[in-house]
Amino acid sequence: MVKNKRWVYAHEFKGEPKKSDFELREEDIPALKDGEVLFEAVYLSVDPYMRMYVARIGPPQYTMIGSQIARVVESRHADYKVGNNVVAYFGWQIFTICDPDNFTTPFGMKDKPFILPDFGGLPSSLGLGVLGMPGNTAFFGFLEICKPKEGEVVVVSGAAGAVGNLVGQIAKIKGCHVIGIAGSDEKLAWLKEELKFDGVINYKTQNVAAELKKLAPKGVDCYFDNVGGEISSHVLYQMKTYGRISVCGSISSYNNDINSIPKAPVIQMALVMNQLRMEGFHVWRWMDRWMEGIKQNLQWIQEGKLVYKETVTEGFSKMPEAFIGMLKGDNTGKAVVKA
């Protein structure tokens, strides 16, 4: 008999997550009831937010959180046909049984599994990346908050990650001058040569403040912030008057104890001096426009204006390694696991 496998968040993270913080468990799969569907994972996502949110759900011993592309293998629900692919918040497990009409995420949100639209022959895994949550995070989080204008200078931190690389490309589509900050020369080469960023900075080997002055001598109009910390403070002090900052994440501090977040230089002076607007967001703000972002990003891919890249780890058994590596920046583009 086929059994379900699931990775359990078994021990509270102390600093950087370790493989020993997770446990792989097996269990029987019950029979379906009326209205239920049996889904099997095809691709699973690993994302920075997972590190931050686990503590908000409750104490360990629950299935590790996360979204996946899953295929319908058995159905007693009229809307879900065998063979359909969906995006759903099923966590780190191979098989999931649920009533789609009454499915609730670990965050307490009603979130019906979303049947993937036709991607025109593109991989279904893109539903976890450029044609899914990260793609919409870039699309709405950048365009709606920064409201870029042609010719403006845009800086993106975490620029080679799942969201950052898309923000930079969308900024280029909008006619902006784009500077990306990332952590390896290999990533910088990809940003510069393939994605056509105008300038790049290696925050591990270069002085961010000094390099930014060279690359944007007249200042920065828009900053898309994925990392927080010192890097972001350096950027804020080089913003132009009325500059806009979209705060997507704070990866630099995710592994720190919530009670001892590292101190950063004072940013209020920069905000006041240059009359900056800084706004944080959750992409779910635009749920009522979800397909708008997916359709536009798909169109840009088909037109050759938007390039996607995935770092794919083979095998469900490698979920912890893929997650830990992603937090360390081992991935370029979207990190996914093929089940």
N, C-alpha and C positions, 0 to 999 in steps of 0.2 A: 504493500500500500504506500502511495506517495504521501509524504509528510511535509508539513510546512516547516520552513526554517526562518528564524527571525533573530536579529541582533538586538539584545537588550542593553539599555543604558544601565549598567549594573553597579557602578561605583562613581561617586561624585568626582568630577574633574578637579584636580589640583594642579593649577598651572596648565601646561600643555596636555591635551588628552593623550592617553596611552592605550595600546591595544588591550591591556589588562583591565581597562575600565569597562569593557564590553564583554558580553557572554553570548555565544551562539547557542540557541535552544531549538529543539525540534518538538513538534506536537502533531497530533492527528488533525485532519481536516473534516469538520462535521458536514452532514448533508445539508443541501440548500433548502430553505423554506420559501414559501411563495413571496415574490417580490425581491428576492435576494439574487446576487450575482457573485460568481467566483472569478476573481481576477488573478492573473499570474504576472509577476514583475518581468519586464523586458529590459528597462534601463532604470537605474536609481540615481538620484541626485545627491551630491554632497555640496553644501553651501556654508559660507561663513556664519550666517545667522544661527545655524544649529548650535554652535558653541555657546552663543549668548542666551538662547531661549530655553535650553534644557532645565536650567535652575528655576525657571518661572512656572514650569508645568507641575513640579512636585518632586518628592524624593526619588532616587533611583529605583530600578526594577520595573521599568516599562519599556515597550518597544521604542527603539531610537527613532526620533522624529525625522521626517523628510518626505519629499514628493517622489513620484515615480511615474514612468510610462508603463502601463499594465495592459495586458490583452485579456479580453473576455474569453474564458475557456468553458464556462457553463452559465446559463442564465435562466432565471425564472422571472425576468422583468422585461416588459414589452419593448422598452426603449434601448436596451443593450443587447446587441446581437453577438453571437459567437464570432470571434475574429476582430471585433471592434477594438481599437486602441484608445485608451483614456489617459488623461493626466489626473492624478489623485494624490491626496495627502495620506498615503497608506503606511509611511514609515519604512524602516529597514526590514522588510520581510518579503518572502517569495510569493506566498498566496494570501489573498485577503477575501473574506466573505463580508458583504455588507448589503444593506438595503439602500441603494443610491438616494432615494427620496428622503431618507432620514439620517444621512451620514454626517457625523460631526467630527471635526479635527480635534487633536489634543488641546488646542487653544480655545475650544468651546464654540467654534464657528461652524455654522451650517455650510457645507461645501460639497455639493453634488459632484461626483466624478465627471470630468469634462471630456466628452468624446472629441478626439482630435479631428480637426478639419483636414481637408486634402492639402498636403504640402507640395503637391506636384512632383513627386518622386524624390524629394529630399528626405533624409533620415528622420524617423519618428523621434529620435533622441533630441532633436531640435526643440521639441515641445517642452523640454526642461531647460532650454537655453534661449537662443535668440528669438525663437517663436513661442516663448512661454514667459514665466515670471521674470527671469533676468532681462529678457528683451524688452518687456513692458516697463521694468524698473528703469532701464536706460531711456526708453522713449518718453515716458511721461515724467519721470523724475528730473530729467534734463530739460526737456522742452517746456514743460508747464511751470517749472520753478525758475530756471535760469532765463528763459525766454531770450535765447541768443539772437543776435543780429549779425548780418553778414559783415565780415571784416573784424569782428571782435576776437579778442584773445581768450581762449578757453584752456584751463588746466584741469587735468584729470589725474587723481592719485589712484593707485591700484589699477593702473591703466591697461595691464595685460590680463586682468581677470575677466570673469564672465560678464560683468556689467560694464566695467571701465573701458574695455576695448570698443564696445558698442557705442558708448557715449562719445568717445573720440571720433568714431566714424560718422555718427549722426551729426556731430559738430562740423566735420569736413563737408558733409552733404549740404549743410546750411551755409557754407562759405566762410567758416571761421578759421582762425589760425590756432592750431591745436598743439599743446605741449603735454606729453605724458610722463608720469613718474612711475617707475617700476623698479624691481630689485635684481635684475641680472642683465648682462650685456646681450644675451641671447634674446630676451624679451624685448629689449630696446631695439634690436635689429629688426625684429618682426614688426614692431610698431612703426618704425621709420620706413622700412623697405616695402613691406606688403600693405600696411594700412595707411601709409602716406602721412603719418603725423609730421608736423613741421619741426618739432623739437622734442628731445627726450632727455630724461635725467635718471641716473642710477642712484637711488637714495642710499644705497649701501656703500658706494665708493666715491660719491661726489658730494660737494657741499650744496644742498638744495637751494638755499637762499642765494648763494653766489651765482649758481648756474641759471637760476630763474631770472636774475637781473640781466644776464647776458641774452637770454632767449626772449625776454619780454621787457625790454628797457623802458617802455612807456607804461608798464603795469598790466594787470590782469583784469578782464571784465567779468568772467564767469569761472567759478571753481566747482567741480563736481567731486565731492569728498567721500572716498570710500574707507579711509584709514584713520582719520583723526590724529591726535598726538602732535608731536613736534613738526612733522612735515606740514600739516595743515596750518599750524601757527605761522610757519615761514611764508606760506602762500598768502594768508590773510593780510600780512603786513606789506604785501606788494600788490594789493588790489587797487583798482582805480576807484574814483568817487562813484557812488551808486552801484558798485559791483554787487553781483548776486552769487550766493553760495548755496548749493543744494547738498544737503547732508544725507547720504545714503547709508553710511556705516562708519564703524570705528574699529576696524580689524586690529589695529595696533594694540588695543587694550582688551581684546576678547579673552585672552588667556590669563588676565590678571584677576585677582580676588576682587569681588564687587566692592568690598570695604576698603580696598587700598589701590584704587585706580591711580596710575602714575600722574604726577603733576605736570602740567604743560605751561608754557609762557602765557601770560595774561593776553586774552584776545579782545577784551572789551575796548581797549584803546584803539585798536585797528578798526573795530566796528563803528566807533563813534567818529574817529578822525575822517574816515572815508565814507561815512553814512551807508554802510553796507547792509544788505538784506540777507539773512541767513535762516534757512528753513529746513527742518528735518521732515522726513516723510516715510510712510508705508505705501507700497505700491497698491495695496488693496483699496486705497482711496479712489482708484479709477476702475473699480470692478465693473461699473456700468458702461465702461468704454473699452472693455478688455479686448474685443476682437479688432477694434480700430488699430491698436498698436501692433497686433500680430499681422494683420493684413498689410500695414504699411511696411513693416520690417521684411515680410515675405516679398513684397513688390520690389523693395530695394535690393534684396538678394537676387531676384530674377533679372533685375536691370544691371547687375554687376557693380552696384554702388556700395553694397554691404557684404563684407566677408565674415564668415564664421569659422571658429576653430574650437575643437573639442580635445580634451585630454581624457582618453577612455581607458579605464582600468578593467581588465577582464576578470570576471568571476565574483559572485556574491560573497565568497569567503574573504575577499579583499576589501570589504567595506570600511573597516576601521583604518587600514593603511591609506586608502584613498582619501578619507576624511582628514586624517592627520597630515598627510602630504599637502592637501589643499590649503590647510591653515598655515602651513609653512611656505606657501607660494610655489610649490612644485609644479602646479598646473599652468598652462597658458590657455586662455580662453576658458570655456566651461568644463568643469570636472564632472564626469559621469562614470557610473559603473555599469558594465554590461552584465546582467545576471547570468 
